[in-house]
């Protein structure tokens, strides 16, 4: 196994269910400390290769960093590497039985796509999910700035649901320049919200909202995980405000809505229904947190506005993160 953390623990549990034995755990050369994980001493890749020779390697983490991806590709060229697909939210795994049970749903979603790049992304993502191989993912990714230019046009106003520390607000600013409308950025987690405030301090005509986007207004426990992940629900968490996009916009017009909410996209879409029906904005929606996202998200959006054009893109990274639907 390559990597440690929550994903590695989940993978070990699945391997135990299947009666598959883990021989060892390694980390990238130069990132090994004297430590153990789940009862295994963490080795360097070089030490693991010397000890085991040819290995079946399971990738147990994800990254957007080019140097990390380059290292994963190198190990893939030397070993039999798989990258298990673990949903961020929801139950179960995306396996052959899940695909066969929803084959008609996937066929329906694929038929919506209106350009060749979208079809490539859809087919390659499914190939990855069913095989665990990283090659299809590397063949269907494209730069986020290029992808977002599909939807972002000068003069637009922007509602960012799941603004994190401001990365997509700054991307929107870059693509529109000074010729843009109002930006509303919504982020529930306190540390992220402070960084969002700092990173957007130089921008004018922007409103920051420290809340979670959902299909109701009130409050809820919010469990924060390391990195970008966080989720509404019970657990060791703190109370955060919960708002609908409709209540946040309160009748204001908006031209573009982005949703990247760690599995809460459906609830946030429901809470934005009046705004979507009224304004018919372009929508960028993450489609990789739940097993059913590839068909459930377009079904929900098109139920509100059936004449959207639908496109699919994947930003660089491993494993199958940053898959985004574009509704125009």
C-alpha positions in Angstrom: 0.0 0.0 0.0 1.3 3.5 -1.0 0.3 6.1 1.6 -1.4 6.4 5.0 -4.4 8.2 6.4 -8.2 7.8 6.3 -8.3 6.4 2.7 -5.7 3.8 3.7 -7.7 2.7 6.7 -10.8 2.3 4.5 -8.9 0.3 2.0 -7.5 -2.0 4.6 -11.0 -2.7 5.9 -12.2 -3.6 2.4 -9.2 -5.9 1.9 -9.9 -7.6 5.2 -13.5 -8.3 4.1 -12.1 -9.8 0.9 -9.4 -11.9 2.7 -6.6 -10.0 0.9 -3.4 -9.7 2.9 -1.4 -6.5 3.0 2.3 -7.2 2.9 3.5 -3.7 3.7 3.0 0.1 3.6 5.4 2.6 2.0 5.6 6.3 1.5 7.5 8.3 -1.1 11.2 8.4 -0.8 12.2 11.4 1.4 8.9 11.4 3.2 9.4 8.5 5.6 9.6 9.0 9.3 10.1 6.4 12.0 6.5 5.4 12.5 3.9 2.7 12.1 0.5 2.7 10.6 -2.3 0.1 11.3 0.4 -2.2 12.7 2.8 -1.9 9.8 6.1 -0.1 9.8 6.0 2.6 7.1 8.9 2.0 4.6 10.3 4.1 1.8 9.4 3.0 -1.7 13.0 2.1 -2.4 13.1 -0.1 0.7 9.8 -1.8 -0.3 11.0 -2.4 -3.8 14.3 -3.9 -2.5 12.3 -6.1 0.0 9.5 -7.3 -2.3 10.7 -6.8 -5.8 7.6 -6.8 -8.1 4.5 -5.6 -6.2 0.8 -5.0 -6.6 0.5 -1.4 -5.2 -2.7 0.3 -4.1 -2.6 4.1 -4.1 -4.1 5.3 -0.9 -4.1 9.1 -1.2 -4.8 11.8 -3.8 -2.9 14.8 -5.0 -3.0 17.7 -7.4 0.7 18.4 -7.2 2.6 17.8 -10.5 5.7 16.4 -8.8 3.6 13.9 -6.7 1.6 12.8 -9.8 4.9 12.4 -11.7 6.2 10.1 -8.9 2.9 8.1 -8.9 3.2 7.6 -12.7 6.8 6.5 -12.3 5.8 3.9 -9.7 2.9 2.8 -12.0 5.5 2.2 -14.8 7.6 -0.1 -12.4 4.8 -1.9 -10.5 1.2 -3.2 -11.0 -0.5 -0.1 -9.5 -4.2 0.4 -8.8 -5.9 3.5 -7.4 -9.1 2.3 -5.6 -12.1 4.7 -6.1 -13.4 5.6 -2.6 -16.5 7.8 -2.4 -16.2 10.9 -0.2 -19.9 10.6 0.8 -22.6 8.0 0.7 -22.4 4.2 1.2 -20.9 1.4 -0.8 -18.2 1.2 -3.5 -18.3 1.9 -7.2 -17.8 -1.6 -8.4 -19.1 -3.7 -11.4 -22.3 -4.6 -9.6 -23.1 -0.9 -8.9 -22.4 0.0 -12.5 -24.6 -2.8 -13.9 -27.4 -1.9 -11.5 -27.3 1.7 -12.9 -26.3 1.0 -16.5 -29.4 2.7 -17.9 -28.8 5.8 -15.7 -25.2 6.0 -17.0 -26.3 5.6 -20.6 -28.9 8.3 -20.1 -26.3 10.7 -18.6 -23.8 10.0 -21.4 -26.4 10.7 -24.0 -26.8 14.3 -22.6 -23.2 15.3 -23.3 -22.8 17.7 -26.2 -19.1 17.5 -27.2 -16.4 15.0 -27.8 -14.3 16.0 -24.8 -17.2 15.4 -22.5 -17.7 11.9 -23.9 -14.0 11.2 -23.5 -14.1 12.3 -19.8 -17.2 10.3 -19.1 -15.9 7.1 -20.7 -12.4 7.4 -19.2 -13.7 8.1 -15.7 -15.9 5.0 -15.9 -13.0 2.9 -17.2 -10.9 4.1 -14.3 -13.7 3.4 -11.7 -14.1 -0.2 -13.0 -10.4 -1.0 -13.4 -8.6 1.1 -10.9 -6.0 2.0 -13.5 -4.7 5.6 -13.6 -4.0 5.8 -17.3 -7.6 6.8 -18.3 -7.6 9.6 -15.8 -4.3 11.0 -17.2 -5.7 10.9 -20.7 -8.9 12.9 -20.0 -7.7 15.8 -17.7 -7.4 19.4 -18.8 -6.4 22.6 -17.0 -9.1 24.1 -14.8 -8.7 27.6 -16.3 -9.4 26.1 -19.7 -12.3 24.1 -18.4 -13.9 27.1 -16.6 -13.7 29.3 -19.7 -16.6 27.2 -21.0 -18.9 28.9 -18.5 -17.2 32.1 -17.3 -17.8 35.2 -19.4 -17.1 38.9 -18.8 -19.8 40.7 -16.9 -21.0 37.7 -14.9 -22.0 37.7 -11.3 -20.9 34.6 -9.3 -22.3 32.5 -6.4 -19.6 30.2 -5.0 -21.0 27.5 -2.8 -18.1 25.8 -1.1 -15.6 28.6 -1.6 -12.9 26.9 0.5 -10.0 29.4 0.8 -11.0 31.4 -2.3 -9.3 29.4 -5.1 -12.3 29.4 -7.4 -13.2 33.1 -6.6 -9.7 34.0 -7.7 -10.0 31.9 -10.8 -13.3 33.6 -11.6 -11.6 37.0 -11.1 -8.8 36.0 -13.4 -11.1 35.0 -16.2 -13.4 38.0 -15.9 -10.9 40.7 -14.9 -12.4 43.9 -13.8 -15.5 43.3 -16.0 -17.5 41.2 -13.6 -20.6 41.5 -11.4 -21.0 40.8 -7.7 -19.3 37.7 -6.1 -20.9 35.9 -3.2 -18.6 33.3 -1.6 -20.1 30.8 0.9 -17.8 28.7 3.2 -18.7 27.1 6.5 -15.4 26.0 8.0 -13.8 28.6 10.3 -10.2 28.3 9.3 -11.0 28.1 5.6 -13.3 31.2 6.0 -10.5 33.2 7.6 -8.2 32.3 4.7 -11.0 33.1 2.2 -11.3 36.5 3.8 -7.5 37.1 3.6 -7.2 35.8 0.0 -10.0 38.0 -1.3 -9.2 41.1 0.7 -8.1 43.0 -2.4 -11.3 42.4 -4.3 -14.3 44.8 -4.5 -18.0 44.0 -4.9 -17.7 40.7 -3.0 -19.8 39.3 -0.2 -18.5 36.5 2.1 -20.9 34.2 4.0 -19.7 32.0 6.8 -22.3 29.2 6.4 -23.0 25.8 4.8 -25.3 25.7 1.8 -28.1 23.2 2.0 -31.9 22.8 1.4 -32.9 24.4 4.7 -32.0 27.4 6.9 -30.9 26.8 10.5 -27.8 25.2 12.0 -26.1 21.8 12.0 -23.0 20.1 13.3 -20.2 20.3 10.8 -17.4 17.8 10.8 -14.2 19.2 9.4 -11.5 16.9 7.9 -8.0 17.7 6.8 -7.7 19.2 3.3 -10.7 20.4 1.5 -13.1 17.9 3.0 -15.9 18.7 5.4 -19.4 17.5 5.8 -22.7 18.4 7.4 -23.9 15.8 9.9 -23.4 14.3 13.3 -20.0 13.7 14.8 -17.3 15.4 16.7 -18.0 18.8 15.3 -19.3 22.3 16.0 -22.5 24.1 15.1 -22.5 26.1 11.9 -25.1 28.2 10.2 -26.9 26.6 7.4 -28.5 28.6 4.6 -30.2 28.0 1.2 -28.8 29.7 -1.8 -32.3 31.2 -2.3 -32.1 32.8 1.1 -28.6 34.1 0.5 -29.4 35.6 -2.9 -32.8 36.9 -1.6 -34.1 37.8 -5.1 -30.7 39.0 -6.5 -29.8 37.9 -10.0 -26.8 35.6 -10.5 -25.1 34.4 -13.8 -23.0 31.5 -12.5 -23.3 29.1 -9.6 -20.5 26.7 -8.5 -21.2 23.8 -6.1 -18.4 21.8 -4.6 -19.7 20.7 -1.2 -18.2 17.3 -0.3 -21.3 15.3 -1.2 -23.9 18.0 -0.3 -24.4 19.2 -3.9 -27.9 17.7 -4.2 -29.1 19.5 -1.0 -27.5 22.8 -2.1 -29.1 22.5 -5.6 -32.5 21.9 -3.9 -31.9 25.0 -1.8 -31.1 27.0 -5.0 -34.1 25.9 -7.0 -36.0 29.2 -7.1 -32.8 31.1 -8.0 -32.0 28.6 -10.8 -35.5 28.6 -12.2 -35.6 32.4 -12.1 -32.1 33.3 -13.3 -31.2 30.2 -15.4 -27.5 30.7 -14.5 -24.6 28.7 -15.8 -23.8 26.0 -13.2 -20.6 24.2 -12.4 -21.2 21.2 -10.1 -18.7 18.8 -8.7 -19.6 15.2 -9.7 -17.1 13.0 -7.8 -18.2 12.8 -4.1 -20.9 10.2 -4.4 -21.1 7.1 -6.6 -24.3 8.3 -8.2 -23.1 11.8 -9.0 -22.5 11.2 -12.7 -26.2 10.6 -13.3 -28.0 12.1 -10.2 -26.7 15.6 -10.6 -27.7 16.2 -14.2 -31.1 14.6 -13.5 -31.7 17.1 -10.7 -30.5 20.2 -12.6 -32.5 19.3 -15.8 -35.6 18.8 -13.8 -35.4 22.5 -13.0 -34.3 23.7 -16.5 -34.5 21.0 -19.1 -32.8 22.9 -22.0 -29.4 23.3 -20.5 -26.4 22.2 -22.6 -24.4 19.6 -20.6 -20.6 19.2 -20.6 -18.2 17.3 -18.4 -14.6 18.1 -17.6 -11.9 16.8 -15.3 -9.2 19.0 -13.7 -5.7 17.5 -13.2 -5.1 15.3 -10.2 -5.2 11.7 -9.0 -7.4 9.8 -8.3 -10.7 10.8 -9.9 -11.1 14.1 -8.2 -12.3 17.4 -9.7 -14.9 16.0 -12.1 -17.2 18.9 -12.9 -20.5 19.1 -14.8 -21.0 22.3 -16.8 -24.6 23.3 -17.4 -24.9 26.2 -19.8 
